[in-house]
Amino acid sequence: MISLISNLPPDLLGIIATHEVSREEYEQVVLPAMQKQLDQTGALNCLAVVDTMPGRFSAGEWWPAAMTKLAKMGKWRHIAIVTDSERVNRLLEMFREAIPAELRGFGPGQVQEAIKWARG
């Protein structure tokens, strides 16, 4: 499941991924929220709390294509990933060159630090 995190500053998009994440959820929740933030602020800052394993993204073959689409979406600034998964951190390293943004990983106890950093 993927959902938006409420009560964040307006210049920061918050996303939480838990359990199984489907392509439909990604396309219906994440992409419109990113486009809305881009339209409102002119840049994309994102806090992503990943509480699932990369293999739990259903039909996982869509995930690399989604990352490529995100890379071309607009003016990225900061992406903070909060997770305790080493696999997620390794994927973060793989996509670091593909996404034109500053990426940084944080542990589960560092959410406030991640928010502050992501806001730039």
C-alpha positions as a Python dict, from the first residue, in 0.01 Angstrom:
ca = {
    (1, 'M'): (0, 0, 0),
    (2, 'I'): (120, 348, -78),
    (3, 'S'): (-24, 664, 71),
    (4, 'L'): (55, 1029, 126),
    (5, 'I'): (182, 1161, 458),
    (6, 'S'): (-26, 1452, 582),
    (7, 'N'): (77, 1741, 806),
    (8, 'L'): (404, 1813, 626),
    (9, 'P'): (515, 2158, 514),
    (10, 'P'): (369, 2250, 171),
    (11, 'D'): (712, 2236, 5),
    (12, 'L'): (755, 1868, 96),
    (13, 'L'): (571, 1570, -50),
    (14, 'G'): (551, 1277, 190),
    (15, 'I'): (494, 919, 78),
    (16, 'I'): (477, 601, 283),
    (17, 'A'): (503, 254, 130),
    (18, 'T'): (394, -45, 336),
    (19, 'H'): (320, -406, 250),
    (20, 'E'): (246, -466, -121),
    (21, 'V'): (276, -167, -357),
    (22, 'S'): (99, -189, -693),
    (23, 'R'): (159, -1, -1015),
    (24, 'E'): (-197, 130, -996),
    (25, 'E'): (-137, 283, -652),
    (26, 'Y'): (183, 441, -776),
    (27, 'E'): (12, 590, -1082),
    (28, 'Q'): (-303, 701, -895),
    (29, 'V'): (-141, 833, -575),
    (30, 'V'): (224, 923, -629),
    (31, 'L'): (233, 1070, -979),
    (32, 'P'): (-61, 1311, -930),
    (33, 'A'): (77, 1426, -593),
    (34, 'M'): (418, 1491, -748),
    (35, 'Q'): (264, 1683, -1035),
    (36, 'K'): (58, 1890, -789),
    (37, 'Q'): (367, 1979, -584),
    (38, 'L'): (559, 2066, -900),
    (39, 'D'): (275, 2291, -1018),
    (40, 'Q'): (248, 2464, -679),
    (41, 'T'): (615, 2504, -587),
    (42, 'G'): (812, 2463, -909),
    (43, 'A'): (1034, 2195, -754),
    (44, 'L'): (1008, 1849, -603),
    (45, 'N'): (1122, 1771, -249),
    (46, 'C'): (1018, 1430, -125),
    (47, 'L'): (1019, 1231, 197),
    (48, 'A'): (965, 862, 130),
    (49, 'V'): (916, 626, 422),
    (50, 'V'): (972, 275, 288),
    (51, 'D'): (844, 10, 527),
    (52, 'T'): (842, -274, 278),
    (53, 'M'): (1094, -476, 80),
    (54, 'P'): (1163, -394, -287),
    (55, 'G'): (1025, -735, -386),
    (56, 'R'): (687, -634, -241),
    (57, 'F'): (630, -389, -527),
    (58, 'S'): (382, -609, -717),
    (59, 'A'): (483, -689, -1071),
    (60, 'G'): (824, -552, -977),
    (61, 'E'): (925, -515, -1340),
    (62, 'W'): (743, -179, -1349),
    (63, 'W'): (960, -27, -1075),
    (64, 'P'): (1268, 58, -1291),
    (65, 'A'): (1043, 217, -1555),
    (66, 'A'): (873, 419, -1283),
    (67, 'M'): (1208, 545, -1156),
    (68, 'T'): (1305, 649, -1509),
    (69, 'K'): (975, 837, -1548),
    (70, 'L'): (1033, 1012, -1214),
    (71, 'A'): (1377, 1119, -1329),
    (72, 'K'): (1222, 1304, -1622),
    (73, 'M'): (928, 1448, -1431),
    (74, 'G'): (1057, 1788, -1338),
    (75, 'K'): (1288, 1988, -1121),
    (76, 'W'): (1394, 1757, -840),
    (77, 'R'): (1575, 1898, -540),
    (78, 'H'): (1591, 1652, -248),
    (79, 'I'): (1468, 1299, -187),
    (80, 'A'): (1498, 1163, 166),
    (81, 'I'): (1441, 788, 200),
    (82, 'V'): (1361, 659, 549),
    (83, 'T'): (1406, 283, 580),
    (84, 'D'): (1577, 10, 774),
    (85, 'S'): (1614, -208, 464),
    (86, 'E'): (1962, -264, 325),
    (87, 'R'): (1804, -372, -5),
    (88, 'V'): (1625, -38, -34),
    (89, 'N'): (1949, 143, 44),
    (90, 'R'): (2130, -54, -228),
    (91, 'L'): (1855, 35, -478),
    (92, 'L'): (1890, 397, -373),
    (93, 'E'): (2256, 380, -468),
    (94, 'M'): (2169, 223, -806),
    (95, 'F'): (1926, 504, -894),
    (96, 'R'): (2140, 786, -755),
    (97, 'E'): (2283, 866, -1101),
    (98, 'A'): (1949, 831, -1282),
    (99, 'I'): (1749, 1074, -1070),
    (100, 'P'): (1857, 1439, -1094),
    (101, 'A'): (1820, 1513, -723),
    (102, 'E'): (2016, 1492, -405),
    (103, 'L'): (1933, 1156, -248),
    (104, 'R'): (1999, 1063, 112),
    (105, 'G'): (1903, 764, 323),
    (106, 'F'): (1791, 786, 685),
    (107, 'G'): (1713, 529, 952),
    (108, 'P'): (1365, 486, 1103),
    (109, 'G'): (1453, 701, 1406),
    (110, 'Q'): (1563, 993, 1187),
    (111, 'V'): (1232, 1109, 1039),
    (112, 'Q'): (1257, 1467, 1169),
    (113, 'E'): (1615, 1494, 1042),
    (114, 'A'): (1500, 1359, 704),
    (115, 'I'): (1221, 1618, 686),
    (116, 'K'): (1460, 1901, 765),
    (117, 'W'): (1716, 1779, 510),
    (118, 'A'): (1456, 1720, 235),
    (119, 'R'): (1329, 2076, 266),
    (120, 'G'): (1680, 2189, 176),
}
